[in-house]
Amino acid sequence: MAETVLLVDDDADVVRAVGDYFERLGYEVAREGTGEGGMAAFQRLRPDVVILDLHLPDVGGLDVLERLRPQGASVILLTGQGDIETAVRAMQLGAEHFLTKPVDMTHLAAATARVAEKVRLTRQNALLRARDHEGEGLDSLGVSPAMRELARQIELLSASDRSTVLLAGESGTGKGWVARIVHHLSPRSRGPFVEVNCGGLSATFLDSELFGHEKGAFTDAKERKQGLFELADGGTIFLDEIGELAPELQPKLLKVLDTKTFRRLGGTREMTVNVRLIAATNRDLASDIQAGRFREDLYYRLSVMPLKLPPVRERSREDRLALLTRILLDLGPQMPGCPSACSAEALDRLLSAPWPGNVREMRNVVERAMILARGAAQIGVEHLPADLRKGGGGGGGGGGGSGERRHTALTLADVERQQIERALKFHGGNRTRAAQELGISRATLINKIKAYALDL
């Protein structure tokens, strides 16, 4: 069944009757009485199915449909008049179904179920494409409320494929990985993904890289060159370390964002591109604005949809487990003969380490441990760096003693069992809601409850 249905209808009786009916079927239902309210709710909730009335007090249903479809909405249109011409127009605009009031509830429910199934398949295919590129996809971010919310925001950003994205966070937190996920989950996924680091490049060289140059634009410009914005046309360009962008290039970037046009270095012709920009920084751009190093108007244009990636040390143990699992699954096929499983003690050391270098450091340590453990059944403590072998990876203070600390050894299965128990208890035993929180299907959850003999 669909997780969410959005009803947009100004008839309170219809909204109440249809909403109550779908809630009894197990759907989560949101209700709006105006077209503007419906469009805002769609942006906020990203429901599986929108059931939309044709006649609304502020915006026509066809206009709402036309504005929602490019955002990926799946819409069933309702009308009190069986107008064939209107039905044809609705289908041309992308409506999934066109039903006449008074609508038969069974018919509407069946149509909604078919649309919801289509939506699920579309999303699963998108996630599989992302996993082909990026390991385990968004589920590898973790299961804590904070990381589930981050995953939800990434999905929203992916669907809004024209919005500029600003990724912030310490070095090594995975900003480049998130940028690629956003691209591969977006309607631009078939287009190019072009990445450039703005740090350490001279203004002239970076200008040429980004926007291209004409022959003779500077001493070594022997021929015309296309820039990365041209090469990314129809896709996504990722500007890493945007805080290092030279001041003289910031107005040119601002113009591209505002007008989608630019000129090659040394050129006079305006070039037009259709590119989505994702930028990333580990700097405090607000401080750079105060210091005059970064333009305030460019900052606000970049941060239409800002995302902050937390450092690994601030993530929950369960989130670190998800990250570690992704790294092991990603490295496993690349390193034949090396184990992709950890002993309980090695796992505990890895999950307890502070990881000042964040995801990048964790990946390097795990790769090294896999190499040292080649031929072994699993990665052991003896394969970890010295500071982790001593038990110094995890947190905390105090001195004295041997440096070893007490811990309860947990396998991956132990951690999974505990997380399932927590989710079920939090939701009062409701398996549907627990499965949604855990990011798995209800059937999978039931199988795991049986496998772990959970009596809840």
Disulfide bonds with the S-S distance in Angstrom:
none
